[in-house]
């Protein structure tokens, strides 16, 4: 048996939209075909007309939408609960290794940018190169703050971050 569904209005930034909620299924899901409404009241009136066409009274609509919202909450809670089970799993280890490789690659590329910038005479390309290098420096500093891995890996990132910081200062003073 197919689950019952109903329509409801939801805020969407500064506007409102009509969503479809299926009973006991996560949702509600935005129905893009109806577009955006200037106010929640307009979206709600539109949803009410759709629900009338389905022969649903307001209590049925409330039951369907509430069960959909509760199903979403259950899914979110399960995801949060399972997150603690990832601790030390092969997925977490692989994700951490991938992040580490990315940051190290970004630092190496930024260092290359700095070396290249010293051969340029300034202008737009040089500023863009320096901006990319500074962005990599900021990413590595953020990574150091949140990294929860080997001390040796952390020292490697810190060392490369210091090298890039020095290179950026030298290029900036050279071009400055």
KAMOGI-V90490 format. One record per backbone hydrogen bond with DSSP energy under -1.0 kcal/mol. NH is the residue of the N-H (numbers start at 1). CO is the residue of the C=O. E is the energy in kcal/mol with one decimal. If there is no record, write none. Layout:
# KAMOGI-V90490
nh:NH co:CO e:E
nh:NH co:CO e:E
This chain:
# KAMOGI-V90490
nh:6 co:21 e:-2.3
nh:8 co:19 e:-2.3
nh:10 co:17 e:-2.3
nh:12 co:15 e:-3.3
nh:15 co:12 e:-2.0
nh:16 co:37 e:-2.1
nh:17 co:10 e:-2.6
nh:19 co:8 e:-3.5
nh:20 co:29 e:-3.1
nh:21 co:6 e:-3.2
nh:23 co:4 e:-3.3
nh:25 co:22 e:-1.9
nh:29 co:20 e:-2.7
nh:31 co:18 e:-2.7
nh:32 co:30 e:-1.0
nh:34 co:31 e:-1.6
nh:35 co:32 e:-1.5
nh:37 co:16 e:-3.2
nh:43 co:39 e:-1.7
nh:44 co:40 e:-2.8
nh:45 co:41 e:-2.3
nh:46 co:42 e:-2.1
nh:47 co:43 e:-2.5
nh:48 co:44 e:-2.5
nh:49 co:45 e:-1.8
nh:50 co:46 e:-2.0
nh:51 co:47 e:-2.5
nh:52 co:48 e:-2.1
nh:53 co:49 e:-1.7
nh:55 co:52 e:-1.7
nh:56 co:51 e:-2.2
nh:61 co:57 e:-2.2
nh:62 co:58 e:-2.3
nh:63 co:59 e:-2.3
nh:64 co:60 e:-2.6
nh:65 co:61 e:-2.8
nh:66 co:62 e:-2.6
nh:67 co:63 e:-2.3
nh:68 co:64 e:-1.9
nh:69 co:65 e:-2.4
nh:70 co:66 e:-2.6
nh:71 co:67 e:-1.9
nh:72 co:68 e:-1.9
nh:73 co:69 e:-2.2
nh:74 co:70 e:-2.1
nh:75 co:71 e:-2.2
nh:76 co:72 e:-2.6
nh:77 co:73 e:-2.4
nh:78 co:74 e:-2.3
nh:79 co:75 e:-2.2
nh:80 co:76 e:-2.4
nh:81 co:77 e:-2.6
nh:82 co:78 e:-2.6
nh:83 co:79 e:-1.3
nh:86 co:83 e:-1.2
nh:89 co:86 e:-3.0
nh:93 co:89 e:-2.2
nh:94 co:90 e:-2.5
nh:95 co:91 e:-2.5
nh:96 co:92 e:-2.6
nh:97 co:93 e:-2.2
nh:98 co:94 e:-2.4
nh:99 co:95 e:-2.3
nh:100 co:96 e:-2.4
nh:101 co:97 e:-2.5
nh:102 co:98 e:-2.3
nh:103 co:99 e:-2.5
nh:104 co:100 e:-2.5
nh:105 co:101 e:-2.4
nh:106 co:102 e:-2.7
nh:107 co:103 e:-2.4
nh:108 co:104 e:-2.2
nh:109 co:105 e:-2.5
nh:110 co:106 e:-2.3
nh:111 co:107 e:-2.2
nh:112 co:108 e:-1.9
nh:113 co:109 e:-2.3
nh:114 co:110 e:-2.3
nh:115 co:111 e:-2.2
nh:116 co:112 e:-2.4
nh:117 co:113 e:-2.6
nh:118 co:114 e:-1.3
nh:119 co:116 e:-1.6
nh:120 co:117 e:-1.0
nh:127 co:123 e:-2.2
nh:128 co:124 e:-2.4
nh:129 co:125 e:-2.4
nh:130 co:126 e:-2.5
nh:131 co:127 e:-2.3
nh:132 co:128 e:-2.4
nh:133 co:129 e:-2.2
nh:134 co:130 e:-2.6
nh:135 co:131 e:-2.2
nh:136 co:132 e:-2.1
nh:137 co:133 e:-2.1
nh:138 co:134 e:-2.5
nh:139 co:135 e:-2.6
nh:140 co:136 e:-2.5
nh:141 co:137 e:-2.1
nh:142 co:138 e:-2.3
nh:143 co:139 e:-2.6
nh:144 co:140 e:-2.4
nh:145 co:141 e:-1.6
nh:146 co:142 e:-1.6
nh:147 co:143 e:-1.8
nh:154 co:150 e:-2.0
nh:155 co:151 e:-2.5
nh:156 co:152 e:-1.9
nh:157 co:153 e:-2.2
nh:158 co:154 e:-2.6
nh:159 co:155 e:-2.5
nh:160 co:156 e:-2.4
nh:161 co:157 e:-2.6
nh:162 co:158 e:-2.2
nh:163 co:159 e:-2.2
nh:164 co:160 e:-2.5
nh:165 co:161 e:-2.5
nh:166 co:162 e:-2.3
nh:167 co:163 e:-2.4
nh:168 co:164 e:-2.7
nh:169 co:165 e:-2.1
nh:170 co:166 e:-2.3
nh:171 co:167 e:-2.6
nh:172 co:168 e:-2.6
nh:173 co:169 e:-2.3
nh:174 co:170 e:-2.3
nh:175 co:171 e:-2.6
nh:176 co:172 e:-2.3
